[in-house]
Amino acid sequence: MKFRPLTDEQWRYIEPLLPPPRAEEGKQAQSG
């Protein structure tokens, strides 16, 4: 099964559902 690039419409719907990037999680953990 090959990965297909998502369309802008798909990203608009999916992106809010994705967990935050690891880098941002690390920053939040350090500041908190």
C-alpha positions in Angstrom: 0.0 0.0 0.0 1.7 3.2 -1.2 1.3 6.5 0.6 -0.6 9.1 -1.4 -0.1 12.8 -0.8 -3.2 14.2 0.8 -5.2 17.0 -0.8 -5.7 20.4 0.9 -9.2 19.5 1.7 -8.1 16.2 3.3 -5.4 18.0 5.4 -7.9 20.6 6.5 -10.0 17.9 8.0 -7.3 15.6 9.3 -4.7 18.1 10.6 -6.7 19.2 13.7 -7.2 15.5 14.6 -3.4 14.8 14.6 -1.4 14.9 17.9 0.9 17.8 18.3 4.5 17.4 17.0 7.0 15.8 19.4 9.2 18.9 19.4 6.2 21.0 20.7 5.4 18.4 23.3 8.9 18.6 24.6 8.8 22.4 24.9 5.5 22.3 26.8 6.9 19.7 29.2 10.0 21.8 29.9 8.0 25.0 30.4 5.4 23.2 32.5 
